[in-house]
Amino acid sequence: MNVLVVLIPVSVSLGLLGLVGFLWTMRASQYEDTEGDRHRILDQRWDDAPRD
């Protein structure tokens, strides 16, 4: 039972930390350009393959 005194605040604080991180990325507009991400994945200009 004593372990719950430690685990419950730790789990709640980790959950709040994750929520704050998510809200921070939303404010920084990290999820705005979904079309650009789709095209950058398939773009060959940034290919790291060695040249022949």
mmCIF entry with sequence, helices, sheets and N, C-alpha, C, O atoms, coordinates in Angstrom:
data_MODEL
# 
_entry.id   MODEL 
# 
_entity.id                         1 
_entity.type                       polymer 
_entity.pdbx_number_of_molecules   1 
# 
_entity_poly.entity_id                      1 
_entity_poly.type                           'polypeptide(L)' 
_entity_poly.nstd_linkage                   no 
_entity_poly.nstd_monomer                   no 
_entity_poly.pdbx_seq_one_letter_code       MNVLVVLIPVSVSLGLLGLVGFLWTMRASQYEDTEGDRHRILDQRWDDAPRD 
_entity_poly.pdbx_seq_one_letter_code_can   MNVLVVLIPVSVSLGLLGLVGFLWTMRASQYEDTEGDRHRILDQRWDDAPRD 
_entity_poly.pdbx_strand_id                 A 
# 
loop_
_entity_poly_seq.entity_id 
_entity_poly_seq.num 
_entity_poly_seq.mon_id 
_entity_poly_seq.hetero 
1 1  MET n 
1 2  ASN n 
1 3  VAL n 
1 4  LEU n 
1 5  VAL n 
1 6  VAL n 
1 7  LEU n 
1 8  ILE n 
1 9  PRO n 
1 10 VAL n 
1 11 SER n 
1 12 VAL n 
1 13 SER n 
1 14 LEU n 
1 15 GLY n 
1 16 LEU n 
1 17 LEU n 
1 18 GLY n 
1 19 LEU n 
1 20 VAL n 
1 21 GLY n 
1 22 PHE n 
1 23 LEU n 
1 24 TRP n 
1 25 THR n 
1 26 MET n 
1 27 ARG n 
1 28 ALA n 
1 29 SER n 
1 30 GLN n 
1 31 TYR n 
1 32 GLU n 
1 33 ASP n 
1 34 THR n 
1 35 GLU n 
1 36 GLY n 
1 37 ASP n 
1 38 ARG n 
1 39 HIS n 
1 40 ARG n 
1 41 ILE n 
1 42 LEU n 
1 43 ASP n 
1 44 GLN n 
1 45 ARG n 
1 46 TRP n 
1 47 ASP n 
1 48 ASP n 
1 49 ALA n 
1 50 PRO n 
1 51 ARG n 
1 52 ASP n 
# 
_struct_asym.id          A 
_struct_asym.entity_id   1 
# 
loop_
_struct_conf.conf_type_id 
_struct_conf.id 
_struct_conf.pdbx_PDB_helix_id 
_struct_conf.beg_label_comp_id 
_struct_conf.beg_label_asym_id 
_struct_conf.beg_label_seq_id 
_struct_conf.pdbx_beg_PDB_ins_code 
_struct_conf.end_label_comp_id 
_struct_conf.end_label_asym_id 
_struct_conf.end_label_seq_id 
_struct_conf.pdbx_end_PDB_ins_code 
_struct_conf.beg_auth_comp_id 
_struct_conf.beg_auth_asym_id 
_struct_conf.beg_auth_seq_id 
_struct_conf.end_auth_comp_id 
_struct_conf.end_auth_asym_id 
_struct_conf.end_auth_seq_id 
_struct_conf.pdbx_PDB_helix_class 
_struct_conf.details 
_struct_conf.pdbx_PDB_helix_length 
HELX_P HELX_P1 AA1 ASN A 2  ? ARG A 27 ? ASN A 2  ARG A 27 1 ? 26 
HELX_P HELX_P2 AA2 THR A 34 ? ILE A 41 ? THR A 34 ILE A 41 1 ? 8  
# 
_struct_conf_type.id          HELX_P 
_struct_conf_type.criteria    ? 
_struct_conf_type.reference   ? 
# 
loop_
_atom_site.group_PDB 
_atom_site.id 
_atom_site.type_symbol 
_atom_site.label_atom_id 
_atom_site.label_alt_id 
_atom_site.label_comp_id 
_atom_site.label_asym_id 
_atom_site.label_entity_id 
_atom_site.label_seq_id 
_atom_site.pdbx_PDB_ins_code 
_atom_site.Cartn_x 
_atom_site.Cartn_y 
_atom_site.Cartn_z 
_atom_site.occupancy 
_atom_site.B_iso_or_equiv 
_atom_site.pdbx_formal_charge 
_atom_site.auth_seq_id 
_atom_site.auth_comp_id 
_atom_site.auth_asym_id 
_atom_site.auth_atom_id 
_atom_site.pdbx_PDB_model_num 
ATOM 1   N N  . MET A 1 1  ? 0.816  -1.199 0.000   1.00 0.00 ? 1  MET A N  1 
ATOM 2   C CA . MET A 1 1  ? 0.000  0.000  0.000   1.00 0.00 ? 1  MET A CA 1 
ATOM 3   C C  . MET A 1 1  ? 0.858  1.260  0.000   1.00 0.00 ? 1  MET A C  1 
ATOM 4   O O  . MET A 1 1  ? 0.452  2.288  -0.541  1.00 0.00 ? 1  MET A O  1 
ATOM 5   N N  . ASN A 1 2  ? 2.049  1.185  0.608   1.00 0.00 ? 2  ASN A N  1 
ATOM 6   C CA . ASN A 1 2  ? 2.903  2.362  0.657   1.00 0.00 ? 2  ASN A CA 1 
ATOM 7   C C  . ASN A 1 2  ? 3.466  2.721  -0.711  1.00 0.00 ? 2  ASN A C  1 
ATOM 8   O O  . ASN A 1 2  ? 3.804  3.878  -0.963  1.00 0.00 ? 2  ASN A O  1 
ATOM 9   N N  . VAL A 1 3  ? 3.565  1.736  -1.590  1.00 0.00 ? 3  VAL A N  1 
ATOM 10  C CA . VAL A 1 3  ? 4.096  2.022  -2.912  1.00 0.00 ? 3  VAL A CA 1 
ATOM 11  C C  . VAL A 1 3  ? 3.121  2.887  -3.719  1.00 0.00 ? 3  VAL A C  1 
ATOM 12  O O  . VAL A 1 3  ? 3.548  3.639  -4.594  1.00 0.00 ? 3  VAL A O  1 
ATOM 13  N N  . LEU A 1 4  ? 1.829  2.788  -3.436  1.00 0.00 ? 4  LEU A N  1 
ATOM 14  C CA . LEU A 1 4  ? 0.845  3.621  -4.131  1.00 0.00 ? 4  LEU A CA 1 
ATOM 15  C C  . LEU A 1 4  ? 1.020  5.098  -3.808  1.00 0.00 ? 4  LEU A C  1 
ATOM 16  O O  . LEU A 1 4  ? 0.677  5.954  -4.624  1.00 0.00 ? 4  LEU A O  1 
ATOM 17  N N  . VAL A 1 5  ? 1.542  5.402  -2.640  1.00 0.00 ? 5  VAL A N  1 
ATOM 18  C CA . VAL A 1 5  ? 1.790  6.797  -2.260  1.00 0.00 ? 5  VAL A CA 1 
ATOM 19  C C  . VAL A 1 5  ? 2.824  7.412  -3.188  1.00 0.00 ? 5  VAL A C  1 
ATOM 20  O O  . VAL A 1 5  ? 2.808  8.621  -3.419  1.00 0.00 ? 5  VAL A O  1 
ATOM 21  N N  . VAL A 1 6  ? 3.719  6.597  -3.721  1.00 0.00 ? 6  VAL A N  1 
ATOM 22  C CA . VAL A 1 6  ? 4.746  7.082  -4.640  1.00 0.00 ? 6  VAL A CA 1 
ATOM 23  C C  . VAL A 1 6  ? 4.272  6.979  -6.086  1.00 0.00 ? 6  VAL A C  1 
ATOM 24  O O  . VAL A 1 6  ? 4.465  7.914  -6.863  1.00 0.00 ? 6  VAL A O  1 
ATOM 25  N N  . LEU A 1 7  ? 3.658  5.864  -6.457  1.00 0.00 ? 7  LEU A N  1 
ATOM 26  C CA . LEU A 1 7  ? 3.309  5.623  -7.852  1.00 0.00 ? 7  LEU A CA 1 
ATOM 27  C C  . LEU A 1 7  ? 2.202  6.524  -8.375  1.00 0.00 ? 7  LEU A C  1 
ATOM 28  O O  . LEU A 1 7  ? 2.242  6.931  -9.536  1.00 0.00 ? 7  LEU A O  1 
ATOM 29  N N  . ILE A 1 8  ? 1.232  6.838  -7.562  1.00 0.00 ? 8  ILE A N  1 
ATOM 30  C CA . ILE A 1 8  ? 0.133  7.681  -8.036  1.00 0.00 ? 8  ILE A CA 1 
ATOM 31  C C  . ILE A 1 8  ? 0.607  9.098  -8.364  1.00 0.00 ? 8  ILE A C  1 
ATOM 32  O O  . ILE A 1 8  ? 0.277  9.589  -9.443  1.00 0.00 ? 8  ILE A O  1 
ATOM 33  N N  . PRO A 1 9  ? 1.363  9.787  -7.499  1.00 0.00 ? 9  PRO A N  1 
ATOM 34  C CA . PRO A 1 9  ? 1.848  11.117 -7.893  1.00 0.00 ? 9  PRO A CA 1 
ATOM 35  C C  . PRO A 1 9  ? 2.822  11.084 -9.077  1.00 0.00 ? 9  PRO A C  1 
ATOM 36  O O  . PRO A 1 9  ? 2.831  12.001 -9.898  1.00 0.00 ? 9  PRO A O  1 
ATOM 37  N N  . VAL A 1 10 ? 3.629  10.041 -9.164  1.00 0.00 ? 10 VAL A N  1 
ATOM 38  C CA . VAL A 1 10 ? 4.551  9.938  -10.294 1.00 0.00 ? 10 VAL A CA 1 
ATOM 39  C C  . VAL A 1 10 ? 3.779  9.771  -11.594 1.00 0.00 ? 10 VAL A C  1 
ATOM 40  O O  . VAL A 1 10 ? 4.103  10.425 -12.585 1.00 0.00 ? 10 VAL A O  1 
ATOM 41  N N  . SER A 1 11 ? 2.776  8.918  -11.614 1.00 0.00 ? 11 SER A N  1 
ATOM 42  C CA . SER A 1 11 ? 2.005  8.700  -12.829 1.00 0.00 ? 11 SER A CA 1 
ATOM 43  C C  . SER A 1 11 ? 1.194  9.941  -13.215 1.00 0.00 ? 11 SER A C  1 
ATOM 44  O O  . SER A 1 11 ? 1.075  10.260 -14.398 1.00 0.00 ? 11 SER A O  1 
ATOM 45  N N  . VAL A 1 12 ? 0.645  10.627 -12.240 1.00 0.00 ? 12 VAL A N  1 
ATOM 46  C CA . VAL A 1 12 ? -0.107 11.851 -12.539 1.00 0.00 ? 12 VAL A CA 1 
ATOM 47  C C  . VAL A 1 12 ? 0.835  12.933 -13.069 1.00 0.00 ? 12 VAL A C  1 
ATOM 48  O O  . VAL A 1 12 ? 0.483  13.650 -14.006 1.00 0.00 ? 12 VAL A O  1 
ATOM 49  N N  . SER A 1 13 ? 2.018  13.058 -12.484 1.00 0.00 ? 13 SER A N  1 
ATOM 50  C CA . SER A 1 13 ? 2.961  14.073 -12.960 1.00 0.00 ? 13 SER A CA 1 
ATOM 51  C C  . SER A 1 13 ? 3.472  13.743 -14.352 1.00 0.00 ? 13 SER A C  1 
ATOM 52  O O  . SER A 1 13 ? 3.659  14.655 -15.158 1.00 0.00 ? 13 SER A O  1 
ATOM 53  N N  . LEU A 1 14 ? 3.705  12.468 -14.668 1.00 0.00 ? 14 LEU A N  1 
ATOM 54  C CA . LEU A 1 14 ? 4.114  12.092 -16.022 1.00 0.00 ? 14 LEU A CA 1 
ATOM 55  C C  . LEU A 1 14 ? 2.999  12.350 -17.024 1.00 0.00 ? 14 LEU A C  1 
ATOM 56  O O  . LEU A 1 14 ? 3.269  12.772 -18.148 1.00 0.00 ? 14 LEU A O  1 
ATOM 57  N N  . GLY A 1 15 ? 1.778  12.108 -16.645 1.00 0.00 ? 15 GLY A N  1 
ATOM 58  C CA . GLY A 1 15 ? 0.647  12.413 -17.522 1.00 0.00 ? 15 GLY A CA 1 
ATOM 59  C C  . GLY A 1 15 ? 0.517  13.901 -17.783 1.00 0.00 ? 15 GLY A C  1 
ATOM 60  O O  . GLY A 1 15 ? 0.263  14.320 -18.912 1.00 0.00 ? 15 GLY A O  1 
ATOM 61  N N  . LEU A 1 16 ? 0.691  14.695 -16.743 1.00 0.00 ? 16 LEU A N  1 
ATOM 62  C CA . LEU A 1 16 ? 0.634  16.154 -16.929 1.00 0.00 ? 16 LEU A CA 1 
ATOM 63  C C  . LEU A 1 16 ? 1.803  16.654 -17.767 1.00 0.00 ? 16 LEU A C  1 
ATOM 64  O O  . LEU A 1 16 ? 1.645  17.582 -18.561 1.00 0.00 ? 16 LEU A O  1 
ATOM 65  N N  . LEU A 1 17 ? 2.963  16.051 -17.599 1.00 0.00 ? 17 LEU A N  1 
ATOM 66  C CA . LEU A 1 17 ? 4.125  16.425 -18.409 1.00 0.00 ? 17 LEU A CA 1 
ATOM 67  C C  . LEU A 1 17 ? 3.877  16.115 -19.883 1.00 0.00 ? 17 LEU A C  1 
ATOM 68  O O  . LEU A 1 17 ? 4.230  16.909 -20.755 1.00 0.00 ? 17 LEU A O  1 
ATOM 69  N N  . GLY A 1 18 ? 3.274  14.968 -20.159 1.00 0.00 ? 18 GLY A N  1 
ATOM 70  C CA . GLY A 1 18 ? 2.924  14.627 -21.539 1.00 0.00 ? 18 GLY A CA 1 
ATOM 71  C C  . GLY A 1 18 ? 1.885  15.572 -22.113 1.00 0.00 ? 18 GLY A C  1 
ATOM 72  O O  . GLY A 1 18 ? 1.968  15.949 -23.282 1.00 0.00 ? 18 GLY A O  1 
ATOM 73  N N  . LEU A 1 19 ? 0.909  15.958 -21.304 1.00 0.00 ? 19 LEU A N  1 
ATOM 74  C CA . LEU A 1 19 ? -0.114 16.903 -21.763 1.00 0.00 ? 19 LEU A CA 1 
ATOM 75  C C  . LEU A 1 19 ? 0.493  18.267 -22.051 1.00 0.00 ? 19 LEU A C  1 
ATOM 76  O O  . LEU A 1 19 ? 0.161  18.896 -23.056 1.00 0.00 ? 19 LEU A O  1 
ATOM 77  N N  . VAL A 1 20 ? 1.368  18.723 -21.187 1.00 0.00 ? 20 VAL A N  1 
ATOM 78  C CA . VAL A 1 20 ? 2.034  20.017 -21.408 1.00 0.00 ? 20 VAL A CA 1 
ATOM 79  C C  . VAL A 1 20 ? 2.887  19.963 -22.669 1.00 0.00 ? 20 VAL A C  1 
ATOM 80  O O  . VAL A 1 20 ? 2.911  20.920 -23.443 1.00 0.00 ? 20 VAL A O  1 
ATOM 81  N N  . GLY A 1 21 ? 3.589  18.847 -22.883 1.00 0.00 ? 21 GLY A N  1 
ATOM 82  C CA . GLY A 1 21 ? 4.392  18.702 -24.105 1.00 0.00 ? 21 GLY A CA 1 
ATOM 83  C C  . GLY A 1 21 ? 3.530  18.721 -25.355 1.00 0.00 ? 21 GLY A C  1 
ATOM 84  O O  . GLY A 1 21 ? 3.893  19.341 -26.355 1.00 0.00 ? 21 GLY A O  1 
ATOM 85  N N  . PHE A 1 22 ? 2.390  18.045 -25.303 1.00 0.00 ? 22 PHE A N  1 
ATOM 86  C CA . PHE A 1 22 ? 1.476  18.044 -26.443 1.00 0.00 ? 22 PHE A CA 1 
ATOM 87  C C  . PHE A 1 22 ? 0.926  19.442 -26.712 1.00 0.00 ? 22 PHE A C  1 
ATOM 88  O O  . PHE A 1 22 ? 0.879  19.880 -27.861 1.00 0.00 ? 22 PHE A O  1 
ATOM 89  N N  . LEU A 1 23 ? 0.513  20.137 -25.666 1.00 0.00 ? 23 LEU A N  1 
ATOM 90  C CA . LEU A 1 23 ? -0.015 21.496 -25.853 1.00 0.00 ? 23 LEU A CA 1 
ATOM 91  C C  . LEU A 1 23 ? 1.059  22.442 -26.370 1.00 0.00 ? 23 LEU A C  1 
ATOM 92  O O  . LEU A 1 23 ? 0.769  23.352 -27.147 1.00 0.00 ? 23 LEU A O  1 
ATOM 93  N N  . TRP A 1 24 ? 2.297  22.231 -25.941 1.00 0.00 ? 24 TRP A N  1 
ATOM 94  C CA . TRP A 1 24 ? 3.404  23.060 -26.427 1.00 0.00 ? 24 TRP A CA 1 
ATOM 95  C C  . TRP A 1 24 ? 3.614  22.855 -27.934 1.00 0.00 ? 24 TRP A C  1 
ATOM 96  O O  . TRP A 1 24 ? 3.839  23.818 -28.667 1.00 0.00 ? 24 TRP A O  1 
ATOM 97  N N  . THR A 1 25 ? 3.540  21.601 -28.392 1.00 0.00 ? 25 THR A N  1 
ATOM 98  C CA . THR A 1 25 ? 3.700  21.364 -29.821 1.00 0.00 ? 25 THR A CA 1 
ATOM 99  C C  . THR A 1 25 ? 2.509  21.891 -30.612 1.00 0.00 ? 25 THR A C  1 
ATOM 100 O O  . THR A 1 25 ? 2.666  22.295 -31.764 1.00 0.00 ? 25 THR A O  1 
ATOM 101 N N  . MET A 1 26 ? 1.320  21.893 -30.011 1.00 0.00 ? 26 MET A N  1 
ATOM 102 C CA . MET A 1 26 ? 0.172  22.473 -30.708 1.00 0.00 ? 26 MET A CA 1 
ATOM 103 C C  . MET A 1 26 ? 0.332  23.978 -30.866 1.00 0.00 ? 26 MET A C  1 
ATOM 104 O O  . MET A 1 26 ? -0.003 24.527 -31.916 1.00 0.00 ? 26 MET A O  1 
ATOM 105 N N  . ARG A 1 27 ? 0.839  24.654 -29.836 1.00 0.00 ? 27 ARG A N  1 
ATOM 106 C CA . ARG A 1 27 ? 1.052  26.099 -29.916 1.00 0.00 ? 27 ARG A CA 1 
ATOM 107 C C  . ARG A 1 27 ? 2.168  26.454 -30.886 1.00 0.00 ? 27 ARG A C  1 
ATOM 108 O O  . ARG A 1 27 ? 2.151  27.532 -31.480 1.00 0.00 ? 27 ARG A O  1 
ATOM 109 N N  . ALA A 1 28 ? 3.141  25.559 -31.053 1.00 0.00 ? 28 ALA A N  1 
ATOM 110 C CA . ALA A 1 28 ? 4.265  25.811 -31.956 1.00 0.00 ? 28 ALA A CA 1 
ATOM 111 C C  . ALA A 1 28 ? 3.938  25.412 -33.390 1.00 0.00 ? 28 ALA A C  1 
ATOM 112 O O  . ALA A 1 28 ? 4.817  25.452 -34.251 1.00 0.00 ? 28 ALA A O  1 
ATOM 113 N N  . SER A 1 29 ? 2.708  25.034 -33.661 1.00 0.00 ? 29 SER A N  1 
ATOM 114 C CA . SER A 1 29 ? 2.225  24.670 -35.004 1.00 0.00 ? 29 SER A CA 1 
ATOM 115 C C  . SER A 1 29 ? 3.025  23.527 -35.606 1.00 0.00 ? 29 SER A C  1 
ATOM 116 O O  . SER A 1 29 ? 3.402  23.590 -36.777 1.00 0.00 ? 29 SER A O  1 
ATOM 117 N N  . GLN A 1 30 ? 3.288  22.498 -34.839 1.00 0.00 ? 30 GLN A N  1 
ATOM 118 C CA . GLN A 1 30 ? 4.037  21.357 -35.332 1.00 0.00 ? 30 GLN A CA 1 
ATOM 119 C C  . GLN A 1 30 ? 3.199  20.465 -36.238 1.00 0.00 ? 30 GLN A C  1 
ATOM 120 O O  . GLN A 1 30 ? 3.758  19.679 -37.003 1.00 0.00 ? 30 GLN A O  1 
ATOM 121 N N  . TYR A 1 31 ? 1.892  20.562 -36.175 1.00 0.00 ? 31 TYR A N  1 
ATOM 122 C CA . TYR A 1 31 ? 1.020  19.656 -36.912 1.00 0.00 ? 31 TYR A CA 1 
ATOM 123 C C  . TYR A 1 31 ? 0.250  20.359 -38.021 1.00 0.00 ? 31 TYR A C  1 
ATOM 124 O O  . TYR A 1 31 ? -0.777 19.845 -38.466 1.00 0.00 ? 31 TYR A O  1 
ATOM 125 N N  . GLU A 1 32 ? 0.705  21.501 -38.476 1.00 0.00 ? 32 GLU A N  1 
ATOM 126 C CA . GLU A 1 32 ? -0.050 22.295 -39.434 1.00 0.00 ? 32 GLU A CA 1 
ATOM 127 C C  . GLU A 1 32 ? 0.161  21.842 -40.881 1.00 0.00 ? 32 GLU A C  1 
ATOM 128 O O  . GLU A 1 32 ? -0.784 21.883 -41.669 1.00 0.00 ? 32 GLU A O  1 
ATOM 129 N N  . ASP A 1 33 ? 1.368  21.413 -41.254 1.00 0.00 ? 33 ASP A N  1 
ATOM 130 C CA . ASP A 1 33 ? 1.699  21.169 -42.655 1.00 0.00 ? 33 ASP A CA 1 
ATOM 131 C C  . ASP A 1 33 ? 1.704  19.679 -42.959 1.00 0.00 ? 33 ASP A C  1 
ATOM 132 O O  . ASP A 1 33 ? 2.761  19.084 -43.172 1.00 0.00 ? 33 ASP A O  1 
ATOM 133 N N  . THR A 1 34 ? 0.527  19.086 -42.978 1.00 0.00 ? 34 THR A N  1 
ATOM 134 C CA . THR A 1 34 ? 0.465  17.651 -43.255 1.00 0.00 ? 34 THR A CA 1 
ATOM 135 C C  . THR A 1 34 ? 0.702  17.354 -44.731 1.00 0.00 ? 34 THR A C  1 
ATOM 136 O O  . THR A 1 34 ? 1.252  16.302 -45.057 1.00 0.00 ? 34 THR A O  1 
ATOM 137 N N  . GLU A 1 35 ? 0.309  18.238 -45.621 1.00 0.00 ? 35 GLU A N  1 
ATOM 138 C CA . GLU A 1 35 ? 0.549  18.024 -47.052 1.00 0.00 ? 35 GLU A CA 1 
ATOM 139 C C  . GLU A 1 35 ? 2.034  18.102 -47.362 1.00 0.00 ? 35 GLU A C  1 
ATOM 140 O O  . GLU A 1 35 ? 2.539  17.311 -48.159 1.00 0.00 ? 35 GLU A O  1 
ATOM 141 N N  . GLY A 1 36 ? 2.737  19.035 -46.752 1.00 0.00 ? 36 GLY A N  1 
ATOM 142 C CA . GLY A 1 36 ? 4.173  19.161 -46.987 1.00 0.00 ? 36 GLY A CA 1 
ATOM 143 C C  . GLY A 1 36 ? 4.940  17.959 -46.496 1.00 0.00 ? 36 GLY A C  1 
ATOM 144 O O  . GLY A 1 36 ? 5.896  17.523 -47.138 1.00 0.00 ? 36 GLY A O  1 
ATOM 145 N N  . ASP A 1 37 ? 4.532  17.418 -45.365 1.00 0.00 ? 37 ASP A N  1 
ATOM 146 C CA . ASP A 1 37 ? 5.178  16.202 -44.859 1.00 0.00 ? 37 ASP A CA 1 
ATOM 147 C C  . ASP A 1 37 ? 4.989  15.049 -45.830 1.00 0.00 ? 37 ASP A C  1 
ATOM 148 O O  . ASP A 1 37 ? 5.907  14.261 -46.060 1.00 0.00 ? 37 ASP A O  1 
ATOM 149 N N  . ARG A 1 38 ? 3.829  14.958 -46.381 1.00 0.00 ? 38 ARG A N  1 
ATOM 150 C CA . ARG A 1 38 ? 3.535  13.872 -47.315 1.00 0.00 ? 38 ARG A CA 1 
ATOM 151 C C  . ARG A 1 38 ? 4.439  13.947 -48.539 1.00 0.00 ? 38 ARG A C  1 
ATOM 152 O O  . ARG A 1 38 ? 4.896  12.919 -49.040 1.00 0.00 ? 38 ARG A O  1 
ATOM 153 N N  . HIS A 1 39 ? 4.699  15.161 -49.023 1.00 0.00 ? 39 HIS A N  1 
ATOM 154 C CA . HIS A 1 39 ? 5.531  15.316 -50.213 1.00 0.00 ? 39 HIS A CA 1 
ATOM 155 C C  . HIS A 1 39 ? 7.020  15.210 -49.886 1.00 0.00 ? 39 HIS A C  1 
ATOM 156 O O  . HIS A 1 39 ? 7.791  14.725 -50.714 1.00 0.00 ? 39 HIS A O  1 
ATOM 157 N N  . ARG A 1 40 ? 7.436  15.647 -48.717 1.00 0.00 ? 40 ARG A N  1 
ATOM 158 C CA . ARG A 1 40 ? 8.853  15.577 -48.357 1.00 0.00 ? 40 ARG A CA 1 
ATOM 159 C C  . ARG A 1 40 ? 9.325  14.147 -48.152 1.00 0.00 ? 40 ARG A C  1 
ATOM 160 O O  . ARG A 1 40 ? 10.503 13.855 -48.362 1.00 0.00 ? 40 ARG A O  1 
ATOM 161 N N  . ILE A 1 41 ? 8.440  13.254 -47.750 1.00 0.00 ? 41 ILE A N  1 
ATOM 162 C CA . ILE A 1 41 ? 8.831  11.859 -47.566 1.00 0.00 ? 41 ILE A CA 1 
ATOM 163 C C  . ILE A 1 41 ? 9.234  11.245 -48.894 1.00 0.00 ? 41 ILE A C  1 
ATOM 164 O O  . ILE A 1 41 ? 10.178 10.456 -48.944 1.00 0.00 ? 41 ILE A O  1 
ATOM 165 N N  . LEU A 1 42 ? 8.545  11.586 -49.967 1.00 0.00 ? 42 LEU A N  1 
ATOM 166 C CA . LEU A 1 42 ? 8.802  10.990 -51.267 1.00 0.00 ? 42 LEU A CA 1 
ATOM 167 C C  . LEU A 1 42 ? 9.765  11.803 -52.119 1.00 0.00 ? 42 LEU A C  1 
ATOM 168 O O  . LEU A 1 42 ? 10.031 11.412 -53.256 1.00 0.00 ? 42 LEU A O  1 
ATOM 169 N N  . ASP A 1 43 ? 10.290 12.897 -51.632 1.00 0.00 ? 43 ASP A N  1 
ATOM 170 C CA . ASP A 1 43 ? 11.172 13.772 -52.405 1.00 0.00 ? 43 ASP A CA 1 
ATOM 171 C C  . ASP A 1 43 ? 12.554 13.138 -52.534 1.00 0.00 ? 43 ASP A C  1 
ATOM 172 O O  . ASP A 1 43 ? 13.118 12.671 -51.545 1.00 0.00 ? 43 ASP A O  1 
ATOM 173 N N  . GLN A 1 44 ? 13.096 13.120 -53.739 1.00 0.00 ? 44 GLN A N  1 
ATOM 174 C CA . GLN A 1 44 ? 14.401 12.507 -53.992 1.00 0.00 ? 44 GLN A CA 1 
ATOM 175 C C  . GLN A 1 44 ? 15.561 13.487 -53.803 1.00 0.00 ? 44 GLN A C  1 
ATOM 176 O O  . GLN A 1 44 ? 16.715 13.057 -53.786 1.00 0.00 ? 44 GLN A O  1 
ATOM 177 N N  . ARG A 1 45 ? 15.299 14.768 -53.663 1.00 0.00 ? 45 ARG A N  1 
ATOM 178 C CA . ARG A 1 45 ? 16.387 15.742 -53.537 1.00 0.00 ? 45 ARG A CA 1 
ATOM 179 C C  . ARG A 1 45 ? 17.171 15.574 -52.252 1.00 0.00 ? 45 ARG A C  1 
ATOM 180 O O  . ARG A 1 45 ? 18.340 15.955 -52.204 1.00 0.00 ? 45 ARG A O  1 
ATOM 181 N N  . TRP A 1 46 ? 16.579 15.024 -51.221 1.00 0.00 ? 46 TRP A N  1 
ATOM 182 C CA . TRP A 1 46 ? 17.236 14.885 -49.939 1.00 0.00 ? 46 TRP A CA 1 
ATOM 183 C C  . TRP A 1 46 ? 17.631 13.434 -49.658 1.00 0.00 ? 46 TRP A C  1 
ATOM 184 O O  . TRP A 1 46 ? 17.765 13.036 -48.501 1.00 0.00 ? 46 TRP A O  1 
ATOM 185 N N  . ASP A 1 47 ? 17.815 12.656 -50.711 1.00 0.00 ? 47 ASP A N  1 
ATOM 186 C CA . ASP A 1 47 ? 18.172 11.248 -50.562 1.00 0.00 ? 47 ASP A CA 1 
ATOM 187 C C  . ASP A 1 47 ? 19.631 11.143 -50.108 1.00 0.00 ? 47 ASP A C  1 
ATOM 188 O O  . ASP A 1 47 ? 20.503 11.789 -50.690 1.00 0.00 ? 47 ASP A O  1 
ATOM 189 N N  . ASP A 1 48 ? 19.902 10.347 -49.087 1.00 0.00 ? 48 ASP A N  1 
ATOM 190 C CA . ASP A 1 48 ? 21.252 10.209 -48.555 1.00 0.00 ? 48 ASP A CA 1 
ATOM 191 C C  . ASP A 1 48 ? 22.015 9.051  -49.188 1.00 0.00 ? 48 ASP A C  1 
ATOM 192 O O  . ASP A 1 48 ? 23.078 8.674  -48.696 1.00 0.00 ? 48 ASP A O  1 
ATOM 193 N N  . ALA A 1 49 ? 21.498 8.493  -50.253 1.00 0.00 ? 49 ALA A N  1 
ATOM 194 C CA . ALA A 1 49 ? 22.174 7.379  -50.899 1.00 0.00 ? 49 ALA A CA 1 
ATOM 195 C C  . ALA A 1 49 ? 23.445 7.869  -51.577 1.00 0.00 ? 49 ALA A C  1 
ATOM 196 O O  . ALA A 1 49 ? 23.483 8.994  -52.074 1.00 0.00 ? 49 ALA A O  1 
ATOM 197 N N  . PRO A 1 50 ? 24.483 7.046  -51.605 1.00 0.00 ? 50 PRO A N  1 
ATOM 198 C CA . PRO A 1 50 ? 25.730 7.466  -52.265 1.00 0.00 ? 50 PRO A CA 1 
ATOM 199 C C  . PRO A 1 50 ? 25.543 7.612  -53.761 1.00 0.00 ? 50 PRO A C  1 
ATOM 200 O O  . PRO A 1 50 ? 24.751 6.893  -54.369 1.00 0.00 ? 50 PRO A O  1 
ATOM 201 N N  . ARG A 1 51 ? 26.271 8.542  -54.350 1.00 0.00 ? 51 ARG A N  1 
ATOM 202 C CA . ARG A 1 51 ? 26.171 8.768  -55.785 1.00 0.00 ? 51 ARG A CA 1 
ATOM 203 C C  . ARG A 1 51 ? 26.995 7.739  -56.542 1.00 0.00 ? 51 ARG A C  1 
ATOM 204 O O  . ARG A 1 51 ? 28.032 7.282  -56.060 1.00 0.00 ? 51 ARG A O  1 
ATOM 205 N N  . ASP A 1 52 ? 26.529 7.382  -57.723 1.00 0.00 ? 52 ASP A N  1 
ATOM 206 C CA . ASP A 1 52 ? 27.252 6.395  -58.558 1.00 0.00 ? 52 ASP A CA 1 
ATOM 207 C C  . ASP A 1 52 ? 28.398 7.039  -59.281 1.00 0.00 ? 52 ASP A C  1 
ATOM 208 O O  . ASP A 1 52 ? 29.114 6.369  -60.024 1.00 0.00 ? 52 ASP A O  1 
# 
